[in-house]
Amino acid sequence: MTAKDRRRRAATWFHKRVANPLMRPLSRYVPGGAVLETIGRKSGLPRQTPVGGRIEGDCFWMVSDHGRQSQYVRNIEADARVRVRVGSRWRTGTAHLMPEDDPRQRLRRLPRANGLLVRLLGTDLLTIRVDLSPGESAPYGR
């Protein structure tokens, strides 16, 4: 196992066992905090992942710290329809992986605390853009 694999496994454990359970309910109160809801590619069930990012115009921008190795990124590849909760408001949208975008440059435009964690824990940074639909969100579970 390479050092990069060990680092990704440790970060995944930290996210799954510590950060995500804490941040899911708190994300609405944290500047730059959001929850990304994807549909599980195997289960077909909604999966909610705390993320950091920012709405710019009609898009929500974020950077995945493990790129295509992240489970939510794999879910996006299977079904790009997502929901994003920023504050207490859910918005529907379509996610796009942006491998041509410079994720380190993008992190400079996103909330600092999240950017610091992504740089610290990240192994394969990948920018994601969610084109948000106008109006309110679809009901839970679509």
C-alpha positions as CSV (number, residue, x, y, z in Angstrom):
1,M,0.0,0.0,0.0
2,T,1.4,3.4,-1.0
3,A,1.6,6.4,1.3
4,K,-1.1,8.1,-0.8
5,D,-3.4,5.0,-0.2
6,R,-2.7,5.1,3.5
7,R,-3.5,8.8,3.7
8,R,-6.7,8.4,1.8
9,R,-7.8,5.5,4.0
10,A,-7.1,7.5,7.2
11,A,-8.9,10.6,5.8
12,T,-11.9,8.4,4.8
13,W,-12.0,6.9,8.2
14,F,-11.9,10.4,9.8
15,H,-14.7,11.7,7.5
16,K,-16.9,8.7,8.0
17,R,-16.5,8.2,11.7
18,V,-15.9,11.7,13.0
19,A,-16.4,14.7,10.7
20,N,-19.5,13.7,8.7
21,P,-21.7,12.7,11.7
22,L,-20.8,16.0,13.4
23,M,-21.1,18.2,10.3
24,R,-24.3,16.8,8.8
25,P,-26.5,18.6,11.4
26,L,-24.1,21.5,12.0
27,S,-23.4,22.4,8.3
28,R,-26.3,24.9,8.1
29,Y,-24.6,27.0,10.8
30,V,-21.0,26.8,9.5
31,P,-19.9,29.4,6.9
32,G,-19.4,27.6,3.6
33,G,-21.0,24.4,5.0
34,A,-23.4,22.5,2.8
35,V,-24.8,19.0,2.5
36,L,-24.7,17.3,-0.9
37,E,-27.4,14.6,-1.5
38,T,-26.7,12.1,-4.2
39,I,-28.5,8.9,-5.1
40,G,-26.5,5.7,-4.2
41,R,-25.4,4.0,-7.3
42,K,-26.0,0.5,-5.9
43,S,-28.8,1.1,-3.3
44,G,-30.8,3.8,-5.1
45,L,-31.2,5.5,-1.7
46,P,-30.4,9.2,-1.0
47,R,-26.9,9.7,0.5
48,Q,-26.1,12.9,2.3
49,T,-22.5,14.1,2.6
50,P,-21.3,17.3,4.3
51,V,-19.2,19.3,1.9
52,G,-17.8,22.8,1.8
53,G,-18.3,25.1,-1.1
54,R,-19.9,28.3,-2.3
55,I,-22.8,29.4,-4.5
56,E,-21.6,31.7,-7.3
57,G,-24.5,32.8,-9.5
58,D,-26.6,29.8,-10.4
59,C,-23.8,27.3,-9.5
60,F,-22.5,25.6,-6.4
61,W,-18.7,25.0,-6.5
62,M,-16.8,22.5,-4.4
63,V,-13.6,20.5,-4.4
64,S,-13.5,16.8,-3.6
65,D,-10.5,15.8,-1.6
66,H,-10.2,12.3,-3.1
67,G,-11.5,12.9,-6.6
68,R,-13.0,9.9,-8.3
69,Q,-12.2,7.7,-5.3
70,S,-14.9,9.6,-3.2
71,Q,-18.1,7.6,-2.9
72,Y,-20.2,10.7,-3.6
73,V,-18.2,11.4,-6.8
74,R,-18.9,7.8,-7.9
75,N,-22.6,8.4,-7.2
76,I,-22.5,11.6,-9.3
77,E,-20.9,9.6,-12.2
78,A,-23.8,7.2,-12.1
79,D,-26.5,9.9,-11.7
80,A,-25.7,13.6,-11.9
81,R,-29.0,14.7,-10.4
82,V,-28.2,16.0,-6.9
83,R,-29.6,18.3,-4.2
84,V,-27.5,20.8,-2.2
85,R,-28.5,22.2,1.2
86,V,-26.9,25.6,1.9
87,G,-28.2,27.0,5.2
88,S,-31.7,25.6,5.6
89,R,-32.6,25.6,1.9
90,W,-32.4,22.6,-0.4
91,R,-31.7,23.2,-4.1
92,T,-31.8,20.7,-6.9
93,G,-29.2,20.6,-9.6
94,T,-27.0,18.7,-12.0
95,A,-23.4,18.0,-10.9
96,H,-20.5,18.1,-13.3
97,L,-17.0,16.9,-12.7
98,M,-14.5,19.5,-13.8
99,P,-11.1,17.8,-14.2
100,E,-9.9,20.6,-16.4
101,D,-10.4,23.2,-13.6
102,D,-7.5,23.9,-11.3
103,P,-8.7,22.7,-7.9
104,R,-6.0,24.5,-5.9
105,Q,-7.0,27.8,-7.6
106,R,-10.6,27.0,-7.0
107,L,-10.0,26.4,-3.2
108,R,-8.7,30.0,-3.0
109,R,-12.2,31.2,-3.9
110,L,-14.0,28.8,-1.5
111,P,-14.4,29.2,2.3
112,R,-10.9,29.1,4.0
113,A,-11.6,26.5,6.7
114,N,-12.9,23.9,4.2
115,G,-10.1,24.7,1.8
116,L,-7.5,24.1,4.5
117,L,-9.0,20.7,5.4
118,V,-9.3,19.7,1.7
119,R,-5.6,20.6,1.1
120,L,-4.5,18.9,4.3
121,L,-6.4,15.6,3.8
122,G,-6.8,15.5,0.1
123,T,-5.0,13.0,-2.1
124,D,-6.5,13.7,-5.6
125,L,-8.3,17.0,-5.7
126,L,-11.2,17.4,-8.2
127,T,-13.5,20.4,-8.8
128,I,-17.2,19.8,-9.0
129,R,-19.8,22.3,-10.3
130,V,-23.5,21.9,-9.6
131,D,-25.7,23.8,-11.9
132,L,-28.6,24.8,-9.7
133,S,-32.2,24.7,-10.9
134,P,-34.2,27.9,-10.3
135,G,-36.8,27.8,-7.6
136,E,-37.3,25.4,-4.7
137,S,-36.1,21.9,-4.3
138,A,-37.7,18.7,-5.3
139,P,-39.2,16.7,-2.4
140,Y,-36.9,14.5,-0.4
141,G,-36.0,11.4,-2.3
142,R,-37.1,13.1,-5.6
